[in-house]
């Protein structure tokens, strides 16, 4: 792929330690439902040269313990993935403990990340995801069970600032994490109410780093380019970055991130549309191989089409056509009709993915009455499917 020479970056981040694992450079792929499955992780890892940490999409502890068929597929790792990283969602300490012990005893992963950051209403209305840290005692109980069950496996957690600006939880949650043995914390600098709208609060990442100097703090939110990642580390003092929406349709962003943190100034990827089209076909091919059915793989790939083509001169009718293909042959044929010599578009490195904000936070009845009382969290709060 073509590259763009840039000024020498200020690389200030040391290698990240996650238990026995060294992550150098300190770059982590954020778990994203329906996105960070094994095929997408493969692409990102290939572009990074195997450097960084690539986390699975969200795995529900109840579904894992019950060995749900879909969940067991989602926890499958390629033989080349190391360390193997699973993100778990759960609201019941006992179930979380069982899931973590299952992972440790059956050697299903090398690292466990706990999800306390998902803002999706179907999760928060049951007290899970980014709603859960408001209940401090419940958060502590879950983290304690996870760390106890993990044995030698490192446990990290990902969270948001809080429910909204009037109910911030990240500093209390960070202290609980340290006290209960969590290895590192990732903070998305938005509240639940913000979802993915507005601007991420990098100052909150800096405050958390000052509040819990004992363990690494990773920053997440509004990293659209390698330059953004370096700037976040420089401005907040965080120990590493977690990249989510910025790599949608751009798995080669991890090549840029590695180059930036390693101080290489001539290796930023700026692919032509022809090179992007080749990656698109490979992505769809990997999905078909992973699912075991070419058509289903291409259908699953459809949601990625707009992200890959962002900024390129592709007509609306062709975009629609590519987004309804169901075979590799049709996908490749459609792409071949485009002007594949187009260079990387100006501005295509900017925001992508969901941007909705100012949402009403959906919580269980009475959730805000007492930040310590765990009443109201029932067995039905455990989702029975994985992937978000």
Secondary structure, 3 states (H helix, E strand, C coil): CCEECCCCCCCCCCCEEECCEEECCCEEECCCCCCCCHHHHHHHHHHHCCCCEEEEEEEEHHHHHCCCHHHHHHCCCCCCCCCCEEEEECCCHHHHHHHHHHHHHCCCCCEEEEEECCCCHHHHCCCCHHHHHHCHHHHHHHHHHHHHHHCCCEEEEEEECECCCCCECHHHHHHHHHHCCCCEEEEECCCCCCCCCCCCCHHHHHHHHHHCCCCEEEEECCCCCHHHHHHHHHHHCCCEEEECHHHCCCCCHHHHHHHHHCCCCCCEECCCHHHHHHHHHHHHHHHHHHHCCHHHHHHHHHHHHHHHHCCCCCCHHHHHHHCCCCCHHHHHHHHHCCCCCCCCCCCCCCCCCCCCCCCCCCCCCCCCCCCCCCCCCCHHHCCCCCCC
